[in-house]
């Protein structure tokens, strides 16, 4: 989810009558989840690249 989509969703929640603190809490949670997912993907990429043999290892 892009920051633009996150902002749109927050505005819709506010327009629907949700209180600001609730919207802020949900937005922070969404950002935390997305950040964690990005860290996991990056960790997996690093692990995969570390497992690939080097040019010397292929000989």
mmCIF file of the N, C-alpha and C atoms, coordinates in Angstrom:
data_MODEL
# 
_entry.id   MODEL 
# 
loop_
_atom_site.group_PDB 
_atom_site.id 
_atom_site.type_symbol 
_atom_site.label_atom_id 
_atom_site.label_alt_id 
_atom_site.label_comp_id 
_atom_site.label_asym_id 
_atom_site.label_entity_id 
_atom_site.label_seq_id 
_atom_site.pdbx_PDB_ins_code 
_atom_site.Cartn_x 
_atom_site.Cartn_y 
_atom_site.Cartn_z 
_atom_site.occupancy 
_atom_site.B_iso_or_equiv 
_atom_site.pdbx_formal_charge 
_atom_site.auth_seq_id 
_atom_site.auth_comp_id 
_atom_site.auth_asym_id 
_atom_site.auth_atom_id 
_atom_site.pdbx_PDB_model_num 
ATOM 1   N N  . UNK A 1 1  ? 0.860   -1.171  0.000   1.00 0.00 ? 1  UNK A N  1 
ATOM 2   C CA . UNK A 1 1  ? 0.000   0.000   0.000   1.00 0.00 ? 1  UNK A CA 1 
ATOM 3   C C  . UNK A 1 1  ? 0.905   1.232   0.000   1.00 0.00 ? 1  UNK A C  1 
ATOM 4   N N  . UNK A 1 2  ? 0.652   2.119   -0.927  1.00 0.00 ? 2  UNK A N  1 
ATOM 5   C CA . UNK A 1 2  ? 1.465   3.330   -1.008  1.00 0.00 ? 2  UNK A CA 1 
ATOM 6   C C  . UNK A 1 2  ? 1.025   4.329   0.063   1.00 0.00 ? 2  UNK A C  1 
ATOM 7   N N  . UNK A 1 3  ? 1.878   5.301   0.287   1.00 0.00 ? 3  UNK A N  1 
ATOM 8   C CA . UNK A 1 3  ? 1.525   6.322   1.279   1.00 0.00 ? 3  UNK A CA 1 
ATOM 9   C C  . UNK A 1 3  ? 0.299   7.107   0.822   1.00 0.00 ? 3  UNK A C  1 
ATOM 10  N N  . UNK A 1 4  ? 0.141   7.255   -0.495  1.00 0.00 ? 4  UNK A N  1 
ATOM 11  C CA . UNK A 1 4  ? -1.024  7.957   -1.018  1.00 0.00 ? 4  UNK A CA 1 
ATOM 12  C C  . UNK A 1 4  ? -2.306  7.185   -0.695  1.00 0.00 ? 4  UNK A C  1 
ATOM 13  N N  . UNK A 1 5  ? -2.278  5.869   -0.883  1.00 0.00 ? 5  UNK A N  1 
ATOM 14  C CA . UNK A 1 5  ? -3.451  5.037   -0.572  1.00 0.00 ? 5  UNK A CA 1 
ATOM 15  C C  . UNK A 1 5  ? -3.738  5.073   0.928   1.00 0.00 ? 5  UNK A C  1 
ATOM 16  N N  . UNK A 1 6  ? -2.685  5.060   1.726   1.00 0.00 ? 6  UNK A N  1 
ATOM 17  C CA . UNK A 1 6  ? -2.843  5.113   3.173   1.00 0.00 ? 6  UNK A CA 1 
ATOM 18  C C  . UNK A 1 6  ? -3.493  6.433   3.585   1.00 0.00 ? 6  UNK A C  1 
ATOM 19  N N  . UNK A 1 7  ? -3.062  7.520   2.962   1.00 0.00 ? 7  UNK A N  1 
ATOM 20  C CA . UNK A 1 7  ? -3.650  8.833   3.251   1.00 0.00 ? 7  UNK A CA 1 
ATOM 21  C C  . UNK A 1 7  ? -5.114  8.886   2.839   1.00 0.00 ? 7  UNK A C  1 
ATOM 22  N N  . UNK A 1 8  ? -5.412  8.333   1.656   1.00 0.00 ? 8  UNK A N  1 
ATOM 23  C CA . UNK A 1 8  ? -6.804  8.313   1.189   1.00 0.00 ? 8  UNK A CA 1 
ATOM 24  C C  . UNK A 1 8  ? -7.686  7.539   2.161   1.00 0.00 ? 8  UNK A C  1 
ATOM 25  N N  . UNK A 1 9  ? -7.177  6.405   2.614   1.00 0.00 ? 9  UNK A N  1 
ATOM 26  C CA . UNK A 1 9  ? -7.959  5.588   3.547   1.00 0.00 ? 9  UNK A CA 1 
ATOM 27  C C  . UNK A 1 9  ? -8.182  6.327   4.860   1.00 0.00 ? 9  UNK A C  1 
ATOM 28  N N  . UNK A 1 10 ? -7.145  7.012   5.333   1.00 0.00 ? 10 UNK A N  1 
ATOM 29  C CA . UNK A 1 10 ? -7.274  7.773   6.581   1.00 0.00 ? 10 UNK A CA 1 
ATOM 30  C C  . UNK A 1 10 ? -8.324  8.870   6.430   1.00 0.00 ? 10 UNK A C  1 
ATOM 31  N N  . UNK A 1 11 ? -8.305  9.575   5.305   1.00 0.00 ? 11 UNK A N  1 
ATOM 32  C CA . UNK A 1 11 ? -9.303  10.626  5.079   1.00 0.00 ? 11 UNK A CA 1 
ATOM 33  C C  . UNK A 1 11 ? -10.710 10.040  5.042   1.00 0.00 ? 11 UNK A C  1 
ATOM 34  N N  . UNK A 1 12 ? -10.867 8.899   4.359   1.00 0.00 ? 12 UNK A N  1 
ATOM 35  C CA . UNK A 1 12 ? -12.198 8.269   4.301   1.00 0.00 ? 12 UNK A CA 1 
ATOM 36  C C  . UNK A 1 12 ? -12.678 7.885   5.689   1.00 0.00 ? 12 UNK A C  1 
ATOM 37  N N  . UNK A 1 13 ? -11.770 7.392   6.526   1.00 0.00 ? 13 UNK A N  1 
ATOM 38  C CA . UNK A 1 13 ? -12.142 7.020   7.888   1.00 0.00 ? 13 UNK A CA 1 
ATOM 39  C C  . UNK A 1 13 ? -12.585 8.254   8.675   1.00 0.00 ? 13 UNK A C  1 
ATOM 40  N N  . UNK A 1 14 ? -11.853 9.359   8.520   1.00 0.00 ? 14 UNK A N  1 
ATOM 41  C CA . UNK A 1 14 ? -12.218 10.600  9.213   1.00 0.00 ? 14 UNK A CA 1 
ATOM 42  C C  . UNK A 1 14 ? -13.564 11.124  8.721   1.00 0.00 ? 14 UNK A C  1 
ATOM 43  N N  . UNK A 1 15 ? -13.759 11.079  7.405   1.00 0.00 ? 15 UNK A N  1 
ATOM 44  C CA . UNK A 1 15 ? -15.027 11.547  6.841   1.00 0.00 ? 15 UNK A CA 1 
ATOM 45  C C  . UNK A 1 15 ? -16.197 10.682  7.292   1.00 0.00 ? 15 UNK A C  1 
ATOM 46  N N  . UNK A 1 16 ? -15.919 9.401   7.567   1.00 0.00 ? 16 UNK A N  1 
ATOM 47  C CA . UNK A 1 16 ? -16.970 8.484   8.015   1.00 0.00 ? 16 UNK A CA 1 
ATOM 48  C C  . UNK A 1 16 ? -17.307 8.689   9.490   1.00 0.00 ? 16 UNK A C  1 
ATOM 49  N N  . UNK A 1 17 ? -16.558 9.577   10.152  1.00 0.00 ? 17 UNK A N  1 
ATOM 50  C CA . UNK A 1 17 ? -16.887 9.904   11.530  1.00 0.00 ? 17 UNK A CA 1 
ATOM 51  C C  . UNK A 1 17 ? -16.001 9.268   12.583  1.00 0.00 ? 17 UNK A C  1 
ATOM 52  N N  . UNK A 1 18 ? -14.949 8.563   12.162  1.00 0.00 ? 18 UNK A N  1 
ATOM 53  C CA . UNK A 1 18 ? -14.043 7.980   13.160  1.00 0.00 ? 18 UNK A CA 1 
ATOM 54  C C  . UNK A 1 18 ? -13.220 9.095   13.796  1.00 0.00 ? 18 UNK A C  1 
ATOM 55  N N  . UNK A 1 19 ? -12.881 8.899   15.065  1.00 0.00 ? 19 UNK A N  1 
ATOM 56  C CA . UNK A 1 19 ? -12.112 9.942   15.755  1.00 0.00 ? 19 UNK A CA 1 
ATOM 57  C C  . UNK A 1 19 ? -10.650 9.907   15.315  1.00 0.00 ? 19 UNK A C  1 
ATOM 58  N N  . UNK A 1 20 ? -9.990  11.030  15.447  1.00 0.00 ? 20 UNK A N  1 
ATOM 59  C CA . UNK A 1 20 ? -8.628  11.203  14.964  1.00 0.00 ? 20 UNK A CA 1 
ATOM 60  C C  . UNK A 1 20 ? -7.652  10.218  15.605  1.00 0.00 ? 20 UNK A C  1 
ATOM 61  N N  . UNK A 1 21 ? -7.767  10.001  16.909  1.00 0.00 ? 21 UNK A N  1 
ATOM 62  C CA . UNK A 1 21 ? -6.835  9.086   17.595  1.00 0.00 ? 21 UNK A CA 1 
ATOM 63  C C  . UNK A 1 21 ? -6.949  7.665   17.049  1.00 0.00 ? 21 UNK A C  1 
ATOM 64  N N  . UNK A 1 22 ? -8.161  7.241   16.754  1.00 0.00 ? 22 UNK A N  1 
ATOM 65  C CA . UNK A 1 22 ? -8.375  5.911   16.187  1.00 0.00 ? 22 UNK A CA 1 
ATOM 66  C C  . UNK A 1 22 ? -7.742  5.803   14.799  1.00 0.00 ? 22 UNK A C  1 
ATOM 67  N N  . UNK A 1 23 ? -7.936  6.835   13.993  1.00 0.00 ? 23 UNK A N  1 
ATOM 68  C CA . UNK A 1 23 ? -7.366  6.846   12.643  1.00 0.00 ? 23 UNK A CA 1 
ATOM 69  C C  . UNK A 1 23 ? -5.839  6.849   12.719  1.00 0.00 ? 23 UNK A C  1 
ATOM 70  N N  . UNK A 1 24 ? -5.278  7.644   13.628  1.00 0.00 ? 24 UNK A N  1 
ATOM 71  C CA . UNK A 1 24 ? -3.823  7.684   13.791  1.00 0.00 ? 24 UNK A CA 1 
ATOM 72  C C  . UNK A 1 24 ? -3.285  6.320   14.213  1.00 0.00 ? 24 UNK A C  1 
ATOM 73  N N  . UNK A 1 25 ? -3.968  5.664   15.140  1.00 0.00 ? 25 UNK A N  1 
ATOM 74  C CA . UNK A 1 25 ? -3.519  4.357   15.615  1.00 0.00 ? 25 UNK A CA 1 
ATOM 75  C C  . UNK A 1 25 ? -3.543  3.330   14.487  1.00 0.00 ? 25 UNK A C  1 
ATOM 76  N N  . UNK A 1 26 ? -4.608  3.328   13.718  1.00 0.00 ? 26 UNK A N  1 
ATOM 77  C CA . UNK A 1 26 ? -4.701  2.376   12.604  1.00 0.00 ? 26 UNK A CA 1 
ATOM 78  C C  . UNK A 1 26 ? -3.649  2.659   11.541  1.00 0.00 ? 26 UNK A C  1 
ATOM 79  N N  . UNK A 1 27 ? -3.397  3.933   11.283  1.00 0.00 ? 27 UNK A N  1 
ATOM 80  C CA . UNK A 1 27 ? -2.395  4.298   10.284  1.00 0.00 ? 27 UNK A CA 1 
ATOM 81  C C  . UNK A 1 27 ? -1.008  3.869   10.748  1.00 0.00 ? 27 UNK A C  1 
ATOM 82  N N  . UNK A 1 28 ? -0.695  4.109   12.018  1.00 0.00 ? 28 UNK A N  1 
ATOM 83  C CA . UNK A 1 28 ? 0.608   3.681   12.560  1.00 0.00 ? 28 UNK A CA 1 
ATOM 84  C C  . UNK A 1 28 ? 0.762   2.168   12.474  1.00 0.00 ? 28 UNK A C  1 
ATOM 85  N N  . UNK A 1 29 ? -0.301  1.449   12.776  1.00 0.00 ? 29 UNK A N  1 
ATOM 86  C CA . UNK A 1 29 ? -0.254  -0.008  12.706  1.00 0.00 ? 29 UNK A CA 1 
ATOM 87  C C  . UNK A 1 29 ? -0.011  -0.461  11.268  1.00 0.00 ? 29 UNK A C  1 
ATOM 88  N N  . UNK A 1 30 ? -0.696  0.149   10.319  1.00 0.00 ? 30 UNK A N  1 
ATOM 89  C CA . UNK A 1 30 ? -0.506  -0.205  8.908   1.00 0.00 ? 30 UNK A CA 1 
ATOM 90  C C  . UNK A 1 30 ? 0.931   0.049   8.472   1.00 0.00 ? 30 UNK A C  1 
ATOM 91  N N  . UNK A 1 31 ? 1.485   1.178   8.872   1.00 0.00 ? 31 UNK A N  1 
ATOM 92  C CA . UNK A 1 31 ? 2.868   1.502   8.521   1.00 0.00 ? 31 UNK A CA 1 
ATOM 93  C C  . UNK A 1 31 ? 3.823   0.490   9.151   1.00 0.00 ? 31 UNK A C  1 
ATOM 94  N N  . UNK A 1 32 ? 3.580   0.117   10.393  1.00 0.00 ? 32 UNK A N  1 
ATOM 95  C CA . UNK A 1 32 ? 4.444   -0.858  11.071  1.00 0.00 ? 32 UNK A CA 1 
ATOM 96  C C  . UNK A 1 32 ? 4.394   -2.212  10.371  1.00 0.00 ? 32 UNK A C  1 
ATOM 97  N N  . UNK A 1 33 ? 3.208   -2.631  9.977   1.00 0.00 ? 33 UNK A N  1 
ATOM 98  C CA . UNK A 1 33 ? 3.063   -3.920  9.287   1.00 0.00 ? 33 UNK A CA 1 
ATOM 99  C C  . UNK A 1 33 ? 3.783   -3.880  7.948   1.00 0.00 ? 33 UNK A C  1 
ATOM 100 N N  . UNK A 1 34 ? 3.575   -2.825  7.181   1.00 0.00 ? 34 UNK A N  1 
ATOM 101 C CA . UNK A 1 34 ? 4.229   -2.709  5.878   1.00 0.00 ? 34 UNK A CA 1 
ATOM 102 C C  . UNK A 1 34 ? 5.745   -2.647  6.012   1.00 0.00 ? 34 UNK A C  1 
ATOM 103 N N  . UNK A 1 35 ? 6.234   -1.934  7.016   1.00 0.00 ? 35 UNK A N  1 
ATOM 104 C CA . UNK A 1 35 ? 7.676   -1.849  7.245   1.00 0.00 ? 35 UNK A CA 1 
ATOM 105 C C  . UNK A 1 35 ? 8.240   -3.223  7.588   1.00 0.00 ? 35 UNK A C  1 
ATOM 106 N N  . UNK A 1 36 ? 7.539   -3.962  8.427   1.00 0.00 ? 36 UNK A N  1 
ATOM 107 C CA . UNK A 1 36 ? 7.968   -5.317  8.769   1.00 0.00 ? 36 UNK A CA 1 
ATOM 108 C C  . UNK A 1 36 ? 8.000   -6.224  7.559   1.00 0.00 ? 36 UNK A C  1 
ATOM 109 N N  . UNK A 1 37 ? 7.000   -6.099  6.697   1.00 0.00 ? 37 UNK A N  1 
ATOM 110 C CA . UNK A 1 37 ? 6.961   -6.915  5.484   1.00 0.00 ? 37 UNK A CA 1 
ATOM 111 C C  . UNK A 1 37 ? 8.135   -6.576  4.569   1.00 0.00 ? 37 UNK A C  1 
ATOM 112 N N  . UNK A 1 38 ? 8.456   -5.292  4.452   1.00 0.00 ? 38 UNK A N  1 
ATOM 113 C CA . UNK A 1 38 ? 9.583   -4.889  3.616   1.00 0.00 ? 38 UNK A CA 1 
ATOM 114 C C  . UNK A 1 38 ? 10.894  -5.437  4.175   1.00 0.00 ? 38 UNK A C  1 
ATOM 115 N N  . UNK A 1 39 ? 11.056  -5.407  5.490   1.00 0.00 ? 39 UNK A N  1 
ATOM 116 C CA . UNK A 1 39 ? 12.267  -5.949  6.109   1.00 0.00 ? 39 UNK A CA 1 
ATOM 117 C C  . UNK A 1 39 ? 12.377  -7.447  5.851   1.00 0.00 ? 39 UNK A C  1 
ATOM 118 N N  . UNK A 1 40 ? 11.260  -8.160  5.932   1.00 0.00 ? 40 UNK A N  1 
ATOM 119 C CA . UNK A 1 40 ? 11.271  -9.600  5.667   1.00 0.00 ? 40 UNK A CA 1 
ATOM 120 C C  . UNK A 1 40 ? 11.679  -9.899  4.230   1.00 0.00 ? 40 UNK A C  1 
ATOM 121 N N  . UNK A 1 41 ? 11.131  -9.144  3.287   1.00 0.00 ? 41 UNK A N  1 
ATOM 122 C CA . UNK A 1 41 ? 11.470  -9.346  1.876   1.00 0.00 ? 41 UNK A CA 1 
ATOM 123 C C  . UNK A 1 41 ? 12.953  -9.084  1.653   1.00 0.00 ? 41 UNK A C  1 
ATOM 124 N N  . UNK A 1 42 ? 13.459  -8.002  2.211   1.00 0.00 ? 42 UNK A N  1 
ATOM 125 C CA . UNK A 1 42 ? 14.883  -7.681  2.056   1.00 0.00 ? 42 UNK A CA 1 
ATOM 126 C C  . UNK A 1 42 ? 15.764  -8.747  2.696   1.00 0.00 ? 42 UNK A C  1 
ATOM 127 N N  . UNK A 1 43 ? 15.359  -9.256  3.847   1.00 0.00 ? 43 UNK A N  1 
ATOM 128 C CA . UNK A 1 43 ? 16.118  -10.303 4.524   1.00 0.00 ? 43 UNK A CA 1 
ATOM 129 C C  . UNK A 1 43 ? 16.161  -11.565 3.661   1.00 0.00 ? 43 UNK A C  1 
ATOM 130 N N  . UNK A 1 44 ? 15.025  -11.914 3.047   1.00 0.00 ? 44 UNK A N  1 
ATOM 131 C CA . UNK A 1 44 ? 14.970  -13.090 2.177   1.00 0.00 ? 44 UNK A CA 1 
ATOM 132 C C  . UNK A 1 44 ? 15.864  -12.909 0.954   1.00 0.00 ? 44 UNK A C  1 
ATOM 133 N N  . UNK A 1 45 ? 15.856  -11.722 0.379   1.00 0.00 ? 45 UNK A N  1 
ATOM 134 C CA . UNK A 1 45 ? 16.704  -11.453 -0.788  1.00 0.00 ? 45 UNK A CA 1 
ATOM 135 C C  . UNK A 1 45 ? 18.175  -11.594 -0.427  1.00 0.00 ? 45 UNK A C  1 
ATOM 136 N N  . UNK A 1 46 ? 18.555  -11.060 0.739   1.00 0.00 ? 46 UNK A N  1 
ATOM 137 C CA . UNK A 1 46 ? 19.954  -11.173 1.173   1.00 0.00 ? 46 UNK A CA 1 
ATOM 138 C C  . UNK A 1 46 ? 20.329  -12.626 1.406   1.00 0.00 ? 46 UNK A C  1 
ATOM 139 N N  . UNK A 1 47 ? 19.418  -13.392 1.987   1.00 0.00 ? 47 UNK A N  1 
ATOM 140 C CA . UNK A 1 47 ? 19.700  -14.803 2.254   1.00 0.00 ? 47 UNK A CA 1 
ATOM 141 C C  . UNK A 1 47 ? 19.860  -15.569 0.949   1.00 0.00 ? 47 UNK A C  1 
ATOM 142 N N  . UNK A 1 48 ? 19.036  -15.271 -0.033  1.00 0.00 ? 48 UNK A N  1 
ATOM 143 C CA . UNK A 1 48 ? 19.132  -15.954 -1.323  1.00 0.00 ? 48 UNK A CA 1 
ATOM 144 C C  . UNK A 1 48 ? 20.426  -15.607 -2.036  1.00 0.00 ? 48 UNK A C  1 
ATOM 145 N N  . UNK A 1 49 ? 20.812  -14.347 -2.010  1.00 0.00 ? 49 UNK A N  1 
ATOM 146 C CA . UNK A 1 49 ? 22.045  -13.949 -2.690  1.00 0.00 ? 49 UNK A CA 1 
ATOM 147 C C  . UNK A 1 49 ? 23.267  -14.526 -1.977  1.00 0.00 ? 49 UNK A C  1 
ATOM 148 N N  . UNK A 1 50 ? 23.186  -14.719 -0.684  1.00 0.00 ? 50 UNK A N  1 
ATOM 149 C CA . UNK A 1 50 ? 24.305  -15.302 0.066   1.00 0.00 ? 50 UNK A CA 1 
ATOM 150 C C  . UNK A 1 50 ? 24.447  -16.787 -0.233  1.00 0.00 ? 50 UNK A C  1 
ATOM 151 N N  . UNK A 1 51 ? 23.355  -17.441 -0.613  1.00 0.00 ? 51 UNK A N  1 
ATOM 152 C CA . UNK A 1 51 ? 23.396  -18.874 -0.894  1.00 0.00 ? 51 UNK A CA 1 
ATOM 153 C C  . UNK A 1 51 ? 23.875  -19.180 -2.307  1.00 0.00 ? 51 UNK A C  1 
ATOM 154 N N  . UNK A 1 52 ? 23.818  -18.208 -3.212  1.00 0.00 ? 52 UNK A N  1 
ATOM 155 C CA . UNK A 1 52 ? 24.243  -18.447 -4.585  1.00 0.00 ? 52 UNK A CA 1 
ATOM 156 C C  . UNK A 1 52 ? 25.754  -18.624 -4.618  1.00 0.00 ? 52 UNK A C  1 
ATOM 157 N N  . UNK A 1 53 ? 26.216  -19.623 -5.363  1.00 0.00 ? 53 UNK A N  1 
ATOM 158 C CA . UNK A 1 53 ? 27.668  -19.858 -5.417  1.00 0.00 ? 53 UNK A CA 1 
ATOM 159 C C  . UNK A 1 53 ? 28.384  -18.729 -6.154  1.00 0.00 ? 53 UNK A C  1 
ATOM 160 N N  . UNK A 1 54 ? 29.604  -18.499 -5.760  1.00 0.00 ? 54 UNK A N  1 
ATOM 161 C CA . UNK A 1 54 ? 30.422  -17.484 -6.426  1.00 0.00 ? 54 UNK A CA 1 
ATOM 162 C C  . UNK A 1 54 ? 31.011  -18.088 -7.689  1.00 0.00 ? 54 UNK A C  1 
ATOM 163 N N  . UNK A 1 55 ? 31.688  -17.289 -8.486  1.00 0.00 ? 55 UNK A N  1 
ATOM 164 C CA . UNK A 1 55 ? 32.318  -17.778 -9.715  1.00 0.00 ? 55 UNK A CA 1 
ATOM 165 C C  . UNK A 1 55 ? 33.346  -18.857 -9.387  1.00 0.00 ? 55 UNK A C  1 
ATOM 166 N N  . UNK A 1 56 ? 34.077  -18.690 -8.293  1.00 0.00 ? 56 UNK A N  1 
ATOM 167 C CA . UNK A 1 56 ? 35.068  -19.697 -7.904  1.00 0.00 ? 56 UNK A CA 1 
ATOM 168 C C  . UNK A 1 56 ? 34.384  -20.983 -7.460  1.00 0.00 ? 56 UNK A C  1 
ATOM 169 N N  . UNK A 1 57 ? 33.251  -20.872 -6.834  1.00 0.00 ? 57 UNK A N  1 
ATOM 170 C CA . UNK A 1 57 ? 32.546  -22.046 -6.344  1.00 0.00 ? 57 UNK A CA 1 
ATOM 171 C C  . UNK A 1 57 ? 31.961  -22.895 -7.451  1.00 0.00 ? 57 UNK A C  1 
ATOM 172 N N  . UNK A 1 58 ? 31.761  -22.330 -8.620  1.00 0.00 ? 58 UNK A N  1 
ATOM 173 C CA . UNK A 1 58 ? 31.173  -23.077 -9.737  1.00 0.00 ? 58 UNK A CA 1 
ATOM 174 C C  . UNK A 1 58 ? 32.187  -23.953 -10.440 1.00 0.00 ? 58 UNK A C  1 
ATOM 175 N N  . UNK A 1 59 ? 33.454  -23.684 -10.285 1.00 0.00 ? 59 UNK A N  1 
ATOM 176 C CA . UNK A 1 59 ? 34.489  -24.439 -11.015 1.00 0.00 ? 59 UNK A CA 1 
ATOM 177 C C  . UNK A 1 59 ? 34.656  -25.828 -10.500 1.00 0.00 ? 59 UNK A C  1 
# 
